[in-house]
Amino acid sequence: MDIQKKEVLRYMGCHESIDDEITMRSIDECIDEAKGLASQGVTFGIFDIKKVKGGIEIENSGIVLTGDSIVKHLEGCEKCAIMAATLGSELDMRIRYYSKASLSKGIILDACGAAGVESLCDAAEESIKAIAKNEGYNTTFRYSPGYGDLPLDVQPGILRLLDAQKKIGLTATDSLLLIPRKSVTAVIGFSKKKTHSRLTCGICSMNGKCSYQKRGKSCGS
């Protein structure tokens, strides 16, 4: 897991560098702390899919990914990889502790966790891409519940499909939040055709409301 300082700053809502030696030193310390606390877990599976009324069915699973955005995302795909990643519960507990004992450090460590789990997902995605390439497929970028109009209520089904609680200790609350909090689930399409390799603003639920757009950037830049 590689936690880049510029990514931590991005999750903090800052520019790539800030003129504050104390904060920058605290970021370095929190990056090291996050790496020490993280218990990295990843699991994924590759499944046949088909388009059905209202969404994309993951065959032989009873799961339908609903919404126009996921249908568009998986257009032309024959299969998809479904992945789950987590940094474990110890990091969560330390973030909660700092949120009471040292708010600024809590904010920084939370951003380190966000950057860390995305780095873990990047590594898993590279493994998935290698499998796809070996089978003659191109891949889409990863797409998570909550993007576009893909609802969060698919989370429990994804976790059951991957046996994520047993394999990496990942569950979902009744309100559909992933526990541990620094966790991600995502879908990556496999297609014989050319695919889009990155998330674009046009299909994001924050399009038009995003702070990055207001600065002329995107969260993928």
C-alpha positions as CSV (number, residue, x, y, z in Angstrom):
1,M,0.0,0.0,0.0
2,D,1.4,3.3,-1.1
3,I,0.0,6.4,0.5
4,Q,1.1,9.5,-1.4
5,K,1.2,12.9,0.4
6,K,-0.5,14.6,-2.5
7,E,-3.4,12.2,-2.3
8,V,-3.8,12.8,1.5
9,L,-3.9,16.5,0.8
10,R,-6.5,16.0,-1.9
11,Y,-8.7,14.1,0.5
12,M,-8.2,16.9,3.0
13,G,-9.5,19.3,0.4
14,C,-6.1,21.0,0.1
15,H,-3.8,21.8,-2.8
16,E,-0.9,19.5,-3.5
17,S,1.3,21.4,-1.1
18,I,0.6,23.8,1.8
19,D,2.9,26.3,3.4
20,D,2.5,24.9,6.9
21,E,5.5,22.9,8.2
22,I,3.7,21.6,11.2
23,T,0.8,20.2,9.1
24,M,3.1,18.7,6.5
25,R,5.1,17.0,9.3
26,S,1.9,15.7,10.8
27,I,0.9,14.3,7.5
28,D,4.2,12.4,7.3
29,E,3.6,11.0,10.8
30,C,0.0,10.0,10.0
31,I,1.0,8.2,6.8
32,D,3.5,6.1,8.8
33,E,0.9,5.5,11.5
34,A,-1.8,4.5,8.9
35,K,0.6,2.0,7.3
36,G,1.4,0.5,10.7
37,L,-2.2,0.2,11.7
38,A,-3.7,-1.0,8.4
39,S,-4.6,-4.7,8.1
40,Q,-4.9,-4.9,4.3
41,G,-7.5,-7.3,2.9
42,V,-8.6,-7.8,-0.7
43,T,-10.9,-10.3,-2.4
44,F,-12.4,-10.5,-5.8
45,G,-14.2,-12.8,-8.2
46,I,-14.9,-12.8,-11.9
47,F,-18.5,-13.5,-13.1
48,D,-20.5,-13.8,-16.3
49,I,-23.0,-11.0,-16.7
50,K,-26.0,-10.2,-18.9
51,K,-28.2,-7.2,-19.5
52,V,-31.7,-7.6,-18.1
53,K,-34.6,-5.2,-17.7
54,G,-33.5,-2.4,-15.3
55,G,-29.9,-3.4,-15.0
56,I,-27.1,-6.0,-15.3
57,E,-27.5,-9.4,-13.8
58,I,-24.6,-11.2,-12.3
59,E,-25.4,-14.7,-13.5
60,N,-26.1,-17.4,-10.9
61,S,-26.0,-15.0,-8.0
62,G,-29.4,-13.5,-7.7
63,I,-27.8,-10.0,-7.9
64,V,-28.9,-7.4,-10.4
65,L,-26.9,-4.1,-10.6
66,T,-29.6,-1.5,-11.2
67,G,-29.4,1.9,-12.7
68,D,-28.7,3.6,-16.1
69,S,-25.1,4.4,-15.1
70,I,-24.0,0.8,-14.4
71,V,-25.7,-0.4,-17.6
72,K,-23.7,2.3,-19.5
73,H,-20.5,1.4,-17.7
74,L,-20.8,-2.3,-18.5
75,E,-22.1,-1.8,-22.1
76,G,-20.6,-4.5,-24.3
77,C,-19.1,-6.4,-21.4
78,E,-19.4,-10.2,-21.1
79,K,-18.0,-10.5,-17.6
80,C,-17.1,-8.4,-14.7
81,A,-14.8,-8.6,-11.7
82,I,-16.3,-7.7,-8.4
83,M,-13.8,-6.7,-5.7
84,A,-13.8,-5.7,-2.1
85,A,-10.9,-4.1,-0.2
86,T,-10.4,-3.0,3.4
87,L,-7.8,-1.5,5.7
88,G,-9.2,-3.2,8.8
89,S,-10.7,-2.1,12.1
90,E,-7.5,-0.9,14.0
91,L,-7.2,2.2,11.7
92,D,-10.9,2.9,12.3
93,M,-10.4,2.8,16.0
94,R,-7.4,5.1,15.9
95,I,-9.3,7.7,13.7
96,R,-12.2,7.7,16.2
97,Y,-9.8,8.2,19.1
98,Y,-8.1,11.1,17.4
99,S,-11.4,12.7,16.5
100,K,-11.9,13.2,20.2
101,A,-8.3,13.6,21.4
102,S,-6.8,15.6,18.5
103,L,-9.3,16.7,15.8
104,S,-6.6,17.9,13.3
105,K,-4.8,14.6,13.6
106,G,-8.1,12.7,13.2
107,I,-8.8,14.6,10.0
108,I,-5.3,13.8,8.6
109,L,-5.4,10.2,9.6
110,D,-8.9,9.8,8.0
111,A,-7.5,11.2,4.8
112,C,-4.5,8.8,5.0
113,G,-7.0,6.0,5.3
114,A,-9.0,7.2,2.3
115,A,-5.8,7.5,0.2
116,G,-4.6,4.1,1.5
117,V,-7.6,2.1,0.6
118,E,-7.7,3.7,-2.9
119,S,-4.0,2.6,-3.3
120,L,-5.0,-0.9,-2.2
121,C,-7.8,-0.9,-4.8
122,D,-5.4,0.3,-7.5
123,A,-3.1,-2.7,-6.8
124,A,-6.1,-5.1,-6.9
125,E,-7.3,-3.5,-10.2
126,E,-3.8,-4.1,-11.8
127,S,-4.1,-7.8,-10.8
128,I,-7.6,-7.9,-12.4
129,K,-6.4,-6.2,-15.5
130,A,-3.6,-8.8,-15.9
131,I,-6.2,-11.6,-15.7
132,A,-8.4,-9.9,-18.2
133,K,-5.5,-9.3,-20.6
134,N,-4.5,-12.9,-20.4
135,E,-8.1,-13.9,-21.4
136,G,-8.2,-11.4,-24.3
137,Y,-10.3,-8.7,-22.6
138,N,-10.1,-5.0,-22.1
139,T,-11.3,-3.6,-18.8
140,T,-13.3,-0.6,-17.7
141,F,-12.3,1.5,-14.7
142,R,-13.7,0.4,-11.3
143,Y,-17.2,1.6,-10.5
144,S,-18.5,1.5,-6.9
145,P,-22.0,1.4,-5.4
146,G,-23.0,5.1,-4.8
147,Y,-21.5,6.2,-8.2
148,G,-24.1,7.6,-10.5
149,D,-27.4,5.9,-9.8
150,L,-26.0,2.5,-8.8
151,P,-27.6,2.2,-5.3
152,L,-25.8,1.3,-2.1
153,D,-28.4,-1.4,-1.4
154,V,-26.4,-3.8,-3.6
155,Q,-23.6,-3.8,-1.0
156,P,-24.9,-6.8,1.1
157,G,-25.3,-8.9,-2.0
158,I,-21.8,-8.1,-3.2
159,L,-20.4,-9.0,0.2
160,R,-22.3,-12.3,0.4
161,L,-21.2,-13.2,-3.2
162,L,-17.5,-12.6,-2.3
163,D,-17.8,-14.2,1.2
164,A,-16.2,-10.9,2.3
165,Q,-17.0,-11.2,6.0
166,K,-15.1,-14.5,6.3
167,K,-12.3,-13.7,3.9
168,I,-11.4,-10.1,4.9
169,G,-13.7,-9.2,7.8
170,L,-15.9,-6.8,5.7
171,T,-19.6,-6.3,6.5
172,A,-22.3,-3.7,5.9
173,T,-24.6,-2.0,8.5
174,D,-28.3,-1.9,8.1
175,S,-27.8,1.7,6.8
176,L,-25.5,0.2,4.1
177,L,-22.2,1.6,5.4
178,L,-19.2,-0.6,5.0
179,I,-17.5,-1.7,8.2
180,P,-14.5,-1.3,8.6
181,R,-15.1,2.3,7.3
182,K,-11.9,2.4,5.2
183,S,-13.3,-0.2,2.7
184,V,-14.4,-0.2,-0.9
185,T,-16.4,-2.5,-3.2
186,A,-16.3,-2.0,-6.9
187,V,-17.2,-3.5,-10.3
188,I,-14.8,-3.7,-13.3
189,G,-16.1,-4.7,-16.7
190,F,-14.5,-7.2,-19.1
191,S,-15.1,-6.4,-22.8
192,K,-13.6,-7.5,-26.1
193,K,-14.2,-3.9,-27.3
194,K,-12.3,-0.8,-26.4
195,T,-13.3,0.5,-23.0
196,H,-13.0,3.7,-21.0
197,S,-10.1,3.4,-18.6
198,R,-11.1,6.1,-16.1
199,L,-14.0,7.7,-14.4
200,T,-15.3,10.8,-16.1
201,C,-17.3,13.7,-14.5
202,G,-20.2,13.1,-16.8
203,I,-21.4,10.0,-15.0
204,C,-20.5,11.1,-11.5
205,S,-23.3,11.8,-9.0
206,M,-21.3,14.9,-7.9
207,N,-21.2,16.4,-11.4
208,G,-21.8,20.1,-11.2
209,K,-21.4,20.2,-7.4
210,C,-17.8,19.0,-7.0
211,S,-15.2,21.2,-5.5
212,Y,-12.6,19.8,-7.9
213,Q,-14.6,21.0,-10.9
214,K,-14.8,24.4,-9.4
215,R,-11.0,24.5,-9.4
216,G,-10.9,23.3,-13.0
217,K,-9.8,19.8,-12.0
218,S,-11.3,16.3,-11.5
219,C,-10.8,13.8,-8.7
220,G,-9.1,11.5,-11.2
221,S,-6.5,14.1,-12.2
